[in-house]
Amino acid sequence: MGTFALSLIFDNSMYNTINNMKRLILSVTCALSLVSCGGPPARPNQSVGQPVPKSETKLTAPTIKVFVENSGSMDGYVKGSTDFENAVYSYLSDLQLADLGVKKDSISSKNSMELYYINSKVLPFAPDVKAFINALEPTVFRQRGGNRGTSDMSEIIDTIFAQTEDNDVSVFVSDCIFSPGNQYRVRDNADEYIVAQQIGIKSHIVEKLAKNPNFAIVVMRLTSQFNGIYYNKFDDRQPINNDRPFYMWLMGDRSYLNIILKKVELNQIKGKGVQNIFMISKPLKAIPYNISLPQPGNGKYEIARSEQYAINNAKTEGKGGNSRFQVGISVNFSNILLPDEYLMNPDNYVVSNKAYGVEVAKYSGPRPDLYTHTIKLKLLQPVLSKGVIKISLKNTLPQWINDCTDDSGLDINAPGAMDKTYGLKYLLGGVYDAYASNGLYGSITINIK
């Protein structure tokens, strides 16, 4: 009996031990499962199936290729020490020192940079930014060679594209003035020339996008002292000493341009700074978003559990003309290459239901890793309108491009012409046309029930 009792006690103890070990293993397995799967299952309307931004991966830093146009029309920007030189020098220096990814040369503290002049030819310069800027003088421009008499912008842009590989970012600096030339004077058909240039620029970009759909472009408008000869569209010479606009372009993969715009702040550019900016890239296949809970005083609704991006039992608050209803939508625009001033302008959105309008603000919620902005869908009438509503972000050419275009191209001293650029809307219109296939960057939908 004593032996049997001892054996039974041992067996019970072993049984309990084994059970405890099983429970421990099961707990550890569940915990590891949650970690490996990224946490518990997503709640409804938590952007299931939508791309979610990941932590910034360390790309290989791009090679920066700089092309400064040295046609005759550029001489006036580099006579003596000018804001043009200071702006270009400060920006290139910041680009070279910025943390743009893993440097190809792990020993160097600088990003790889290649320097060129460009007109009808690409003219290499030693990879020394300071020496490059110090050499920006009319006499050096002339000594570098090439055809300095005309600026075939379509050809220049195509040449730069050909030298911009997927792991490169090109910087193009120019006054961006078309040069039709005296041969168009008799028939006065210079406009035909710049329309053809617009078509050519569009074609070159479409070809580039076929090779790299993520290829994107940023154009910055700046101003500087100009002391030299202005050439009108027929190559007539007009001496001027005044402030004139010039442009710096960034061209390369959208991921690189996004990093550059974050790491190299444009407000640090010396001189008079950036006056205007134009950014463009291909539309997104999907924009991550999520419906927020209702806020007191802005109506009532329940987030649907069975249908993503839908709300049930929607009701206004207040009566008559004071009826209020608003839905907050958290969105992620981090992969769209656009400035905040564009993203937060309600005029740049289209709402499919005219009973609603939108307001856009910077996202200030608990998940700044997931969202960048909040779209407030606001009822504009007393009676609640239900159904599926699509909110689309338009792809439009910024108004400043039209405002800064000199349509005449004849007399630079004409009222308002000094701070404008001949043919600018055709030049950047060609860029826009290549990207804006349906006039939208993307859309989100919400079903109000």
C-alpha positions as CSV (number, residue, x, y, z in Angstrom):
1,M,0.0,0.0,0.0
2,G,2.7,2.4,0.9
3,T,4.5,1.9,-2.4
4,F,1.3,2.3,-4.4
5,A,0.4,5.5,-2.6
6,L,3.9,6.9,-3.3
7,S,3.6,6.0,-6.9
8,L,0.2,7.7,-7.2
9,I,1.4,10.9,-5.6
10,F,4.4,10.9,-8.0
11,D,2.1,10.4,-11.0
12,N,-0.3,13.3,-9.9
13,S,2.7,15.6,-9.5
14,M,4.1,14.7,-12.9
15,Y,0.6,15.2,-14.4
16,N,0.4,18.7,-12.9
17,T,3.9,19.6,-14.1
18,I,3.2,18.5,-17.6
19,N,0.0,20.5,-17.7
20,N,1.8,23.6,-16.4
21,M,4.4,23.1,-19.1
22,K,1.8,22.8,-21.8
23,R,0.1,26.0,-20.6
24,L,3.4,27.8,-20.6
25,I,4.3,26.6,-24.1
26,L,0.8,27.6,-25.4
27,S,1.2,31.1,-23.8
28,V,4.6,31.6,-25.4
29,T,3.4,30.3,-28.7
30,C,0.4,32.8,-28.7
31,A,2.7,35.7,-27.7
32,L,5.2,34.9,-30.5
33,S,2.2,34.6,-32.9
34,L,1.1,38.1,-32.1
35,V,4.6,39.5,-32.5
36,S,5.2,37.8,-35.8
37,C,1.9,38.8,-37.2
38,G,2.2,42.4,-36.1
39,G,-0.4,42.3,-33.3
40,P,-4.0,41.4,-33.0
41,P,-6.4,41.3,-36.0
42,A,-7.3,44.7,-37.4
43,R,-10.5,46.3,-36.3
44,P,-13.0,47.3,-39.0
45,N,-12.0,50.4,-41.0
46,Q,-8.4,50.0,-40.0
47,S,-7.2,50.2,-43.6
48,V,-7.3,46.4,-44.1
49,G,-5.8,45.6,-47.4
50,Q,-4.5,49.1,-47.9
51,P,-0.7,49.8,-48.1
52,V,0.5,51.0,-44.7
53,P,3.6,53.2,-44.5
54,K,6.6,51.4,-43.2
55,S,9.5,52.7,-41.2
56,E,11.9,54.5,-43.4
57,T,14.3,52.0,-44.9
58,K,17.9,53.0,-45.5
59,L,18.3,53.2,-49.3
60,T,21.6,53.6,-51.0
61,A,22.3,57.3,-51.3
62,P,21.8,58.5,-54.9
63,T,24.5,60.1,-57.0
64,I,23.6,63.8,-57.4
65,K,24.2,65.0,-61.0
66,V,24.2,68.8,-61.4
67,F,23.6,70.5,-64.8
68,V,23.9,74.3,-64.9
69,E,22.8,75.8,-68.2
70,N,25.6,78.1,-69.6
71,S,23.8,79.6,-72.6
72,G,24.3,83.3,-73.3
73,S,21.0,84.2,-71.6
74,M,22.5,82.9,-68.2
75,D,25.5,85.3,-68.2
76,G,23.7,88.0,-66.3
77,Y,23.1,85.7,-63.3
78,V,26.8,85.1,-62.7
79,K,28.4,88.5,-63.1
80,G,30.0,89.1,-59.7
81,S,28.6,87.6,-56.5
82,T,24.8,87.1,-56.9
83,D,21.9,85.5,-55.2
84,F,21.9,82.9,-58.0
85,E,25.4,81.7,-57.0
86,N,24.6,81.8,-53.2
87,A,21.4,79.8,-53.7
88,V,23.0,77.2,-55.9
89,Y,26.0,76.9,-53.7
90,S,24.0,76.5,-50.5
91,Y,21.6,74.0,-51.9
92,L,24.3,71.8,-53.5
93,S,26.4,71.9,-50.3
94,D,23.4,70.8,-48.2
95,L,22.6,68.1,-50.7
96,Q,26.2,66.8,-50.6
97,L,26.2,66.6,-46.8
98,A,22.7,65.4,-46.1
99,D,21.9,61.9,-44.9
100,L,20.2,60.6,-48.0
101,G,21.0,56.9,-47.4
102,V,23.9,54.6,-47.2
103,K,26.8,56.3,-48.9
104,K,28.6,54.4,-51.7
105,D,31.9,55.4,-50.2
106,S,31.6,54.5,-46.6
107,I,34.7,56.5,-45.7
108,S,33.5,59.8,-47.2
109,S,31.1,62.1,-45.3
110,K,29.7,63.5,-48.5
111,N,27.2,62.1,-51.1
112,S,28.6,61.4,-54.5
113,M,28.1,64.5,-56.8
114,E,28.9,65.1,-60.5
115,L,29.0,68.6,-61.9
116,Y,28.3,69.7,-65.5
117,Y,27.6,72.7,-67.6
118,I,25.0,72.1,-70.3
119,N,23.8,73.8,-73.5
120,S,24.0,71.9,-76.8
121,K,26.6,69.7,-75.1
122,V,27.2,68.2,-71.6
123,L,30.4,69.8,-70.3
124,P,31.9,68.0,-67.2
125,F,33.6,69.9,-64.4
126,A,35.8,68.7,-61.6
127,P,33.7,67.3,-58.6
128,D,34.4,70.3,-56.4
129,V,31.3,72.4,-55.5
130,K,33.2,75.4,-54.2
131,A,35.4,75.6,-57.3
132,F,32.3,75.0,-59.5
133,I,30.5,78.0,-57.9
134,N,33.6,80.2,-58.0
135,A,33.9,79.5,-61.7
136,L,30.4,80.7,-62.4
137,E,31.4,83.8,-64.4
138,P,30.5,84.9,-67.9
139,T,34.0,84.4,-69.1
140,V,34.1,80.9,-67.8
141,F,30.7,80.2,-69.3
142,R,32.0,81.2,-72.7
143,Q,35.2,79.2,-72.3
144,R,33.4,76.0,-71.6
145,G,32.1,75.8,-75.2
146,G,29.0,74.3,-76.8
147,N,26.3,76.3,-78.6
148,R,25.4,79.1,-76.3
149,G,23.2,81.0,-78.8
150,T,19.9,79.1,-78.3
151,S,18.2,77.0,-75.6
152,D,16.4,74.0,-76.9
153,M,14.8,73.1,-73.6
154,S,13.2,69.9,-74.9
155,E,16.6,68.6,-76.1
156,I,18.3,69.7,-72.9
157,I,15.8,67.9,-70.7
158,D,16.0,64.7,-72.9
159,T,19.8,64.8,-72.5
160,I,19.5,65.0,-68.7
161,F,17.0,62.2,-68.6
162,A,19.4,60.0,-70.6
163,Q,22.1,60.6,-67.9
164,T,19.7,60.0,-65.0
165,E,19.8,56.4,-63.9
166,D,17.4,54.9,-61.4
167,N,19.9,55.5,-58.6
168,D,20.6,59.1,-59.6
169,V,19.0,62.4,-58.8
170,S,19.6,65.2,-61.3
171,V,19.6,68.9,-60.5
172,F,19.0,71.2,-63.4
173,V,19.6,75.0,-63.0
174,S,18.4,77.3,-65.8
175,D,16.4,80.5,-66.6
176,C,14.1,78.1,-68.6
177,I,13.5,80.6,-71.4
178,F,12.7,79.2,-74.8
179,S,14.8,80.6,-77.6
180,P,12.9,80.3,-80.9
181,G,15.3,82.7,-82.7
182,N,15.2,85.3,-85.4
183,Q,14.1,82.8,-88.1
184,Y,10.5,83.0,-86.6
185,R,10.3,86.8,-87.0
186,V,9.0,87.0,-90.5
187,R,6.1,84.7,-90.1
188,D,5.8,85.6,-86.4
189,N,5.2,82.0,-85.6
190,A,7.3,81.5,-82.5
191,D,4.3,80.2,-80.7
192,E,4.4,77.1,-83.0
193,Y,7.9,76.5,-81.8
194,I,7.1,76.5,-78.1
195,V,4.0,74.3,-78.6
196,A,6.3,71.8,-80.4
197,Q,8.7,72.1,-77.5
198,Q,5.8,71.3,-75.0
199,I,4.9,68.2,-77.0
200,G,8.6,67.1,-77.1
201,I,9.0,67.5,-73.4
202,K,5.8,65.5,-72.7
203,S,7.1,62.7,-75.0
204,H,10.5,62.6,-73.3
205,I,8.9,62.3,-69.9
206,V,6.5,59.6,-71.0
207,E,9.4,57.6,-72.3
208,K,11.2,58.0,-69.0
209,L,8.1,56.9,-67.1
210,A,7.9,53.8,-69.2
211,K,11.3,52.8,-67.8
212,N,10.7,54.0,-64.3
213,P,7.1,54.7,-63.3
214,N,8.3,56.3,-60.0
215,F,10.3,59.0,-61.8
216,A,9.2,62.4,-60.4
217,I,10.0,66.0,-60.9
218,V,10.2,69.1,-58.6
219,V,10.6,72.6,-60.0
220,M,11.5,75.5,-57.8
221,R,11.3,79.2,-58.8
222,L,13.8,81.6,-57.3
223,T,15.0,85.1,-58.1
224,S,18.4,86.7,-58.3
225,Q,20.1,89.9,-59.5
226,F,20.6,89.8,-63.3
227,N,23.1,92.2,-64.8
228,G,23.5,91.5,-68.5
229,I,21.8,91.0,-71.8
230,Y,18.3,89.7,-72.0
231,Y,17.4,87.9,-75.3
232,N,13.8,88.1,-76.4
233,K,12.1,85.4,-78.5
234,F,13.6,86.8,-81.7
235,D,17.1,87.1,-80.1
236,D,16.9,90.9,-79.9
237,R,19.2,92.1,-77.2
238,Q,18.0,94.2,-74.2
239,P,20.6,95.2,-71.5
240,I,19.0,95.0,-68.0
241,N,20.1,95.2,-64.4
242,N,17.2,93.9,-62.3
243,D,16.0,90.9,-60.4
244,R,15.0,88.0,-62.7
245,P,13.6,84.5,-62.0
246,F,15.5,81.3,-62.4
247,Y,14.7,77.7,-61.7
248,M,16.1,74.6,-60.0
249,W,14.8,71.2,-61.0
250,L,15.0,67.9,-59.1
251,M,14.5,64.8,-61.2
252,G,14.7,61.2,-60.0
253,D,12.9,58.4,-58.3
254,R,10.0,59.6,-56.1
255,S,11.5,57.8,-53.0
256,Y,14.8,59.8,-53.4
257,L,13.0,63.1,-53.9
258,N,10.8,62.5,-50.8
259,I,13.9,61.9,-48.8
260,I,15.7,65.0,-50.2
261,L,12.7,67.2,-49.5
262,K,12.6,66.0,-45.9
263,K,16.4,66.1,-45.3
264,V,17.3,69.3,-47.2
265,E,15.0,72.0,-46.1
266,L,14.2,74.5,-48.9
267,N,13.9,77.4,-46.4
268,Q,17.7,77.0,-45.8
269,I,18.5,78.0,-49.4
270,K,20.4,81.2,-49.4
271,G,19.7,84.3,-51.5
272,K,16.0,85.3,-51.8
273,G,14.8,81.7,-51.2
274,V,12.2,79.7,-53.1
275,Q,9.2,81.7,-54.2
276,N,7.2,79.0,-55.8
277,I,7.3,75.2,-56.2
278,F,5.8,72.6,-58.5
279,M,5.9,68.9,-57.7
280,I,4.5,66.1,-59.8
281,S,4.6,62.3,-59.9
282,K,2.4,59.4,-61.1
283,P,-1.0,58.8,-59.3
284,L,-1.1,56.3,-56.5
285,K,-2.9,53.0,-56.8
286,A,-4.3,53.4,-53.3
287,I,-4.3,56.0,-50.6
288,P,-4.3,54.5,-47.0
289,Y,-7.1,56.0,-44.9
290,N,-9.4,55.3,-41.9
291,I,-12.7,56.7,-40.6
292,S,-12.5,58.4,-37.3
293,L,-15.0,58.3,-34.4
294,P,-17.7,61.1,-34.4
295,Q,-16.8,64.2,-32.4
296,P,-19.4,65.8,-30.1
297,G,-21.4,68.6,-31.8
298,N,-20.7,67.3,-35.3
299,G,-23.4,64.7,-35.7
300,K,-23.7,61.1,-34.8
301,Y,-22.9,57.8,-36.5
302,E,-21.6,54.3,-35.9
303,I,-18.6,52.8,-37.6
304,A,-19.8,49.8,-39.5
305,R,-18.3,46.5,-38.4
306,S,-19.3,44.5,-41.4
307,E,-18.4,46.9,-44.2
308,Q,-15.1,48.7,-44.5
309,Y,-15.2,52.5,-45.0
310,A,-18.9,52.7,-44.1
311,I,-20.9,54.3,-41.2
312,N,-24.4,53.4,-40.0
313,N,-27.2,55.4,-38.4
314,A,-25.9,58.8,-39.5
315,K,-27.7,61.7,-37.9
316,T,-27.2,65.5,-37.9
317,E,-27.1,67.6,-34.7
318,G,-28.9,70.9,-34.4
319,K,-32.0,72.0,-36.3
320,G,-32.7,73.8,-39.6
321,G,-29.9,76.0,-40.9
322,N,-27.8,75.0,-37.8
323,S,-27.7,71.3,-38.7
324,R,-24.2,69.9,-38.4
325,F,-22.7,66.7,-39.7
326,Q,-19.0,65.9,-40.2
327,V,-16.9,62.8,-40.7
328,G,-13.2,62.8,-39.9
329,I,-11.0,60.7,-42.2
330,S,-7.4,60.1,-41.4
331,V,-5.3,59.7,-44.6
332,N,-1.7,59.1,-45.5
333,F,-0.3,61.3,-48.3
334,S,3.4,60.5,-47.6
335,N,3.9,58.8,-50.9
336,I,2.4,61.7,-52.9
337,L,5.0,64.2,-54.0
338,L,3.1,67.4,-53.2
339,P,3.7,70.4,-50.8
340,D,1.4,70.9,-47.8
341,E,0.0,74.1,-49.3
342,Y,-1.4,72.0,-52.1
343,L,-2.7,69.1,-50.0
344,M,-4.4,71.5,-47.5
345,N,-6.2,73.6,-50.2
346,P,-9.9,72.5,-50.4
347,D,-10.0,73.7,-54.0
348,N,-7.7,70.8,-55.0
349,Y,-10.4,68.2,-54.0
350,V,-13.5,67.0,-55.8
351,V,-16.4,65.6,-53.8
352,S,-18.8,63.4,-55.8
353,N,-21.8,64.5,-53.6
354,K,-22.4,68.3,-53.9
355,A,-24.1,68.3,-50.5
356,Y,-20.6,68.0,-48.9
357,G,-17.3,70.0,-48.9
358,V,-14.0,69.3,-47.3
359,E,-11.5,70.8,-45.0
360,V,-7.9,69.4,-44.7
361,A,-5.6,69.7,-41.8
362,K,-2.3,68.2,-40.6
363,Y,-3.0,64.9,-38.7
364,S,-2.7,65.3,-35.0
365,G,-4.0,62.0,-33.7
366,P,-2.3,59.1,-31.9
367,R,-0.8,57.4,-35.0
368,P,1.5,59.9,-36.8
369,D,3.4,56.8,-38.1
370,L,0.3,55.9,-40.1
371,Y,-1.3,59.1,-41.2
372,T,-0.3,62.6,-42.4
373,H,-3.5,64.6,-42.8
374,T,-7.1,64.7,-41.7
375,I,-9.9,65.3,-44.2
376,K,-13.1,66.6,-42.7
377,L,-16.1,65.8,-44.8
378,K,-18.6,68.5,-43.9
379,L,-22.3,68.7,-44.7
380,L,-23.1,71.9,-46.5
381,Q,-26.9,71.8,-46.3
382,P,-29.6,71.2,-43.6
383,V,-30.7,67.8,-44.8
384,L,-28.4,64.8,-44.4
385,S,-27.5,63.2,-47.7
386,K,-26.6,59.5,-47.7
387,G,-24.8,57.1,-50.0
388,V,-21.3,56.4,-51.3
389,I,-19.2,59.5,-51.5
390,K,-15.9,59.7,-53.4
391,I,-13.3,62.3,-52.4
392,S,-10.6,62.8,-55.1
393,L,-7.4,64.7,-55.0
394,K,-7.0,66.7,-58.2
395,N,-3.8,66.9,-60.2
396,T,-3.8,70.5,-61.5
397,L,-1.1,72.8,-62.8
398,P,-0.5,75.4,-60.1
399,Q,-1.9,78.9,-60.8
400,W,1.5,80.5,-60.2
401,I,2.8,79.0,-63.4
402,N,0.3,80.9,-65.5
403,D,0.8,84.0,-63.4
404,C,4.6,83.9,-64.0
405,T,4.4,83.3,-67.7
406,D,5.4,86.0,-70.2
407,D,3.1,85.4,-73.2
408,S,4.7,88.0,-75.4
409,G,8.4,87.3,-75.1
410,L,9.2,90.6,-76.7
411,D,9.9,93.5,-74.3
412,I,11.3,92.6,-70.9
413,N,10.7,96.2,-69.8
414,A,7.0,96.0,-70.5
415,P,4.9,96.3,-67.3
416,G,5.0,93.1,-65.3
417,A,7.4,91.3,-67.7
418,M,10.5,91.5,-65.6
419,D,9.5,88.8,-63.1
420,K,8.0,86.5,-65.7
421,T,9.5,83.8,-68.0
422,Y,8.7,83.5,-71.6
423,G,6.9,80.2,-72.4
424,L,6.9,78.9,-68.9
425,K,3.4,77.5,-69.0
426,Y,4.3,75.5,-72.2
427,L,7.5,74.2,-70.6
428,L,5.9,73.0,-67.3
429,G,2.7,72.2,-69.2
430,G,4.6,69.6,-71.1
431,V,5.7,68.2,-67.8
432,Y,2.2,68.2,-66.4
433,D,0.7,66.6,-69.6
434,A,3.0,63.6,-69.2
435,Y,1.7,62.8,-65.7
436,A,-1.9,64.0,-65.6
437,S,-3.6,61.2,-67.6
438,N,-7.0,61.5,-65.7
439,G,-6.4,64.7,-63.7
440,L,-6.4,62.9,-60.3
441,Y,-3.7,61.8,-57.9
442,G,-6.1,59.3,-56.2
443,S,-9.5,58.9,-54.5
444,I,-11.0,57.6,-51.3
445,T,-14.6,56.5,-50.7
446,I,-17.0,56.5,-47.7
447,N,-20.5,55.0,-47.5
448,I,-22.9,57.0,-45.3
449,K,-25.9,55.0,-44.2
